[in-house]
Amino acid sequence: MITTRRPTIGVFDSGFGGLTVLKALLEVVPEADYVYFGDTARLPYGSKSAETVARYALQASRHLEQNRAELLVIACNTATALALDRITQAANVPVVGVVEPGAEAAAAMSKNKRVVVIGTEATISSHAYRKAITERGLEVREKACPLLVPLVEEGWVDHPVTEQVARIYFNEAFSGGFEDADVLVLGCTHYPLLKPLLRRVAPDHASIVDSAESTAAAVARQIRQLLPPSNNEERRITPRLRFFATDSVEKFRRLGERFLGHTIDGVEHVDLKE
Ligand code: DGL
């Protein structure tokens, strides 16, 4: 039997939301093991400054490297938008963020070259998506949707209030020359849970790009360049998962299951010293 070494991928997020990225990764890179870090004591990142988010993200990335991560996935859109360069400079392993894969997928999908991106306040005001998408020759309308994260965390993923909120945001986003934008980029870890609702509310002509899925596909390409191809045996082994949370492990388990789609065991508490 040929045996190959299983790589360990580190996934970082401000909290539970990045589990949507882990879920996508488990589907396309099952031959890896994973360490996940949720900075639950310090979320949300979406309303914080670049300086603060960068400081937190660097600590978390260090922790993941100390726990054997050989590749870091910055699942948090806000942390990617505000701090990817600094994380990449400080890391000793390759780093993949969510913005570039999302922009790439949007560029590939849009026919009329007009795209709407939604995300947290911090992600949108950083204009990281605008930069990545306009570099690819497309026009972009960015729209902060700060109410969507708390609604998802409340479990209101198919609730009339959430639908009404999304409708108001989309009326503003798909306007002023962007009525015919044909791609909507979900630029936040929480939005994949709202996909059925957002699909109903977004204009029919707009296709949805889920940056969690685009990022998982980018990681799959990168990991296969870094390591020898895995054999079928490796792909059949269930990935080992380790979780770190900076706040209550019980709460992480309970809320996290909604994002990951199955039970979560083995959550360890970590106290990061400033
Ligand atoms: N993980 C964040 C993001 O993708 C959303 C939650 C937060 O604001 O911390 O932007």
Residues whose N, C-alpha, C, O or C-beta is under 5 A from the ligand:
A	BS01	DGL	S14 G17 L43 P44 Y45 G46 S47 A75 C76 N77 T78 T120 V149 G187 C188 T189
